[in-house]
Amino acid sequence: MQKTKAEIINETASFYNLGNRGIDEGGDNCDYYVEECGNVKLCAVGRYLKDPRSWECKPPVRAIEPSRLEDALKEEYRGHSNTFWNDIQEFHDNLDNWTDEGISERGEITRDQLLNIFG
């Protein structure tokens, strides 16, 4: 069954915290797939890819050819624009959106803004 934009936004918002985002060791860059000491972390778009390992050296979502991204996504997450996926990725990447426990107050505002735009 096809996931709606609102479902994807809410899944992303409820999944992440400061410790489980797909951020490199320096904490500066997001990677679709990060493995540290056997612990796999996926970025926002990486969670929805069929094979996130194949995207380790990632271009920004906005730079991926739309048909290439569409083919790479799990079937239930297809049918959404690169603009949508880029905004989901930026939501994930912004440190201010997360606390150790989960989404921050700032993150809730961002989530609500995304729901207003895409939901």
N, C-alpha and C positions, 0 to 999 in steps of 0.2 A: 504494500500500500504506500502510495506517495506521501511523503512528509510535507506538511505545509511550512511556510516560512516561520510562522509563529511557533510551531512545534520545534523547529530547529533552533530558533532563538532561545526558547525556554530550556531545551536540552543543554545547550551550551552554557546558559546562565546557571543551571543547577549542577552541572558537572564539575566546573573548575574551582580551584583555590590557588593560593600562591605556590603551593608545592607540587601540583600535578600538571602544570602547563608545559607544553613542548618548547621549552626555552633552552638555549645552549648553555654550556657550563659558565660562560661569562655573564649570562643573564641579559645579554644585549639583543640577541636575535632569536626569532621563533623558527623552529624547524618542524616540518610536517611529522617527522619521526625522530625521536631522541631516545637512545638507550644508554643508561648510566647504571653500571653495576647490576646489570640484569633487569633493571626497572625501565619499562617502556613508557614514554610520555609522548602524547600526540597533541599537536596543535589543533585549533578549532576545525580547520579544513581537513587535517590529517585523520581526525576521528571518523570522517565520513567517506574516506577513500577506500576502494577495494584493496589496494596494496600500498599503504603509506610508505613502506620501505623504499619503493621505487622513486620516491619524491624527496629523498634525503637532501639533495642539493637543489633546493627549491627556488624557483623564481617567485616574485610576489604574485598573488592570485590574479591581480589585475593585468599581469603580463602574460598569463597563460591563455592560449587560444581557446575560446569557449568550447569548441567541440572536443578538444583534448581533455579539458576538465570534466566535461559531461561524461565522457567515456570512462574516466578514472573514478568517478563517484559510484558508491553503492547504488543500486537501482532505486531504492526508496528515497534517495536524496537528490535525484536528478530533476531537471526541469526549472532550475532557478538560475538567474543571471550571474555573471561574474561580479557585477556590482554588489549583489547580495552577499556572495561569498567573501568578497573583499571586506565588506562591513562586518561580517561575522569574525573574520580573522583579526581585524583591528580591535574589535571588542575583546577578544582573547588576549591580544598583545599588550593592551594598556594595563600596566601594573596597578593603576589606581582603581581598577574595576574589581580587585580581588583582595581578600584577607586570607589569613591562615585557615579559617573555617569555611570560606566560600565567597560568595559575591558580597561586595562592599556596598555602602549606600550610593557611592558614585556609580558603581556597576549596575545597581537597580535603576538608576536614572537612565543610564545608557541603554539597558535592556528595554525599558519602557519607550525610549525614543525609537529604537529599532522596531518594536512592535507597532508603534504609531506609523512608521514609514512603510513597513512591509507586512504587518499583521492584518 
